[in-house]
């Protein structure tokens, strides 16, 4: 029987996952918030469904008869805010899944961020390390993770994948650094972010579904360089002046941790991109800002 997979949030990540799963033989239904995007979803080989998670009239009928579900949501509209998405929206979804009449075993993968670690002074962290509750956005993100993980049981298995800053096709690191070279940037150059290639995200979602992963996993590559170290390497390769780091503004949400990916490797996952510096396509990819 054809496996049916739902994708909530058909942005950069959700679109890539939808395309990969369709090519792998899944019957994919993917949600968007605007019917004008239906043709884009159909071009991925998926069936579009209209869904606004935060709406009281949200239509969750597409959840019936699913075998797998990816939740990949974020504030994307100008009038969006984190509370609408991660408190109200996730709350609505969790309630809908709890009362769903779907009797099939359902594997749920939720996309989160290593941003929940906050500023750990650059120290090594793993899935069980303390999280940052000092910033209100991180509190929302952490609570959303816990709500989703609370669905574990009955016929549902739940996996949380924490990502770093996303790089991949259409997200060009060199262009980003070229724009910043020799300029003042309001970030701390000594902070250590984490990174994840889009290909590893799509492979990770399929891996989680296939191997029925449960619990929380850091899906980040092996690179643990500070922003300054990374930018210096790229600037030197391109003959550019270094970026001038002026420090993060007071109260800014920051990530500063060397994030371990050992757990997901121990479960058998191998990375397509262990480091963006090893990619021959470095000059044609753009890096997303830290999630």
N, C-alpha and C positions, 0 to 999 in steps of 0.2 A: 504494500500500500504506500502511496506517495506521502512522504512526510510533509506536514504543513507547518510553516514557520512564520511567526509574526514579528515585525520590526516596528517598534514605536519610536518615531523620530527619524526621518529620512533626510538627514543632513549629510555632512562629509563622511562620517563614519557609517551611519545607517544605510546610505546609498551604496557604499562599497560592500557592506555586508550583504545587502539585498542582492546585488549583482553576483557575488560569489556563491551564495546559497542557491540562487536560481540555476547557475551553471552546474552546481553540484547535484541538481535534480530535485531540489525542494520546491514545493508550492508555496510561494512567498506572498504574504499580504503586508504592505508597508503603509504606515500612517503619515499623513501630512495635515497641516492646518488650513490649507487653502486649495480649493479645487483647481485653481490655475496650475498647480504643480502635478496634477494627475498624469499628464503626458510624460513628465520626467520620470515618474515612478514606473509607468508602463514601459518606458524605454529600457529600464533595468531588468525587465522580465517579471516584475511584481504586479500584484493587483493592488490598486490604491484604495485607501480607506480614509475618511475624513475624521479627525480626532483632535480636540483641544482638551488636554488632560485637566486643565483648571476649570473647565466649564461645568456648571451643574447639569447641563444637558449632554454631557459627553456620551457618545454612543460606543459602548464596549462590546457590541455583539460579535465583532470579529474575533474576540478571544475564544469563542467556542470552537472546539475541534482542533485546537493547536497542539502540536507536539513540542514546539520550541518557541521561545519568546525572547527577543532582545529589546531592552529598554535603554535608549540612548537619547536622552533629552537634555536641553540646556536653554537658558534664556536667549532667544534669537531675534525677537522683535523689539522695536524701540520702547514699547510700553510694557515689555516683560519685566519681571523681577524674580529674584531667586525664590522668594517665598511662594509666589504663584506656582512656580514649576516644582520645587522640591518639597514644599509642605502641602499645599492644596492639591496640586496635580498628582504627586506620588500617593497622597492619601486617597484620592479618588480611585486611582488605579488599583491600589492594594485592596480596597473595599470591593471593587468589581471582581478581582481575582478570587477573593474569598467566597463570594456568592455565585461564582460562575458554575454553570451546570456541566462544564467540560469534565468528562470522566476519564479522558486519556491521561497517562503520565505526562506531565509538563515540566520541561526544563527551562528555567528562567535565567538569563544572563543580564546583569545590570552593569552599565558602564558608569564607573565613578572616577575619581581622580586621586593621585598621590598628594594633591594639594591639601588633603585633610591632615597630613602630618605637620604642616606649618613649618615654623622655624625650629629645627632640631640642632642648630649649630653645626650643620654639615655632618653630623654623626650618622652612622649606619642604622637604618631602621628596617623592620620587617613587618609582616602582616599583624603581628601581635603587639607591636610597639604602641606606646601612648599616642593618642591623637590630639590635635590642637582644638581645644574648645574655647579658646580665648577670642576667636574672631567669629562674628555672627554668621557669616556665610559658611564657614566650616562647620558650625553647629548644625545648620540646615542640611548640609551635605551628609554629615555623619548620621543625623536622625533619619534621613532618607535611606541610607544604607541599611540601618537597623530595621526600618519598616519593611523593606524588601526582604531582608534575611529572615524576618519573622514569618514569611510565607512558607518557609521550609516545613515539610510534613504533608500528610495525606498523600496526594498523588503529585506533589510539587517538590522539585529540587531546585535550589537557588545558588547561583554563583555570582559574586561581585568581582569585576575586573577593574582594578585601579590603574589608570593610564597616566603617563607623563604628558609633556607637550607633544603634540602630534606633528609628525613630518611625513612627507610622502609626495606623490604626484600632484603638481600644482601648488606646492608649498615650498618655496625656494629659499634655502638657508643662505646661499651666497648673495642673493638679491637683498635679503634682510640685513646681512652684515655690511654689504656695500653701502646701503643707505645709512647705516649707523657709524661706519668707520670715520674716526676723527671727530665725531660729534659727542655732545654730552647726553647721556642716557640716564634717566631717573630710575635706576635699579642698582642693586648692590652686586657688583661684579664678582664678589667672593662667595656669593650664595651658590649652592649646588642644586640645579633643577634635575628633573628626570625626563626621559624622552621615549617615545614609542612610535615606530613606523606604522603607517596605515596598513601595510600588508600583514604585519604581525597582529594587528587588531582583528582583521577579518579572519586570519588563521586561528587566532585565539578564541574567537567566538565559536567557530566551527569545532575546534578542539574541545572546548568546554561542553558543547552539546554532545559530541560524539562520545567523550569519555565520562559524561555525566558528572562534571566537577561540581563540588559543593563547598561553600564557604567563600572566603575572600582571598584574592590573589593579586599580587603586584605584577602587572603586565608592562614592564619597562625594559629598555635595552641595558646593556652592560656598562654603558658610559657613565662615569661619575665625575665629570669635570665641572669646575665652576664656570659661570658665564664668561668670566675674564679669560680663563684658560681656553675655552672653546673658541671664543671670538678671536683670540690671539693666533691660534692655529690657522683659522680660516683667513684672517687678514694677512698673515705671513705668506700663505700659499698664493694669495692674490696680489701681493705687493701693495697692500693698503695700510694706512695708518691705523693704530689701535683704536678701539672704542674707548671713550672716556666715561667711566662709571661714576655717577654722582651720588649713589645711594638711593634707597627706596624712600618715598615720602612717608612721613609719620602716619601710622595707622594703616598703611598699605598691607594687603594680604600677600604674604610671601611664602615661598617654599624654599627650604634650605636643608636638604637631607640627602644622604647617599642611600638610595632605595634598593633593597635587595630583591632580586627576582629568583632566588634559589628555590622557593616553594614550587612555583609553576614548572621550573625545570625538573625538579624531582618527580613531578607527575608525568614527565615525558615530553614536555613542549620544548621545541628548538626554535631559535629566533632566525628569521630571514635577515634581519638587520641587527646584529649585536651592537653596532655603533654606526652612527651616521657618518663618521669620519672614514669608515671603510667602504662607503658606497661609491661606486664609479659614477653614479648619477647625482653626486653631490651638487653639481652646478645646475641641475634642472629640478630641484625640489625645494619647496618652501617649508620652513618650520613654523608651526603655530606657536603662539605665545603659551606659556605654561598654563595648564588648565586650572 
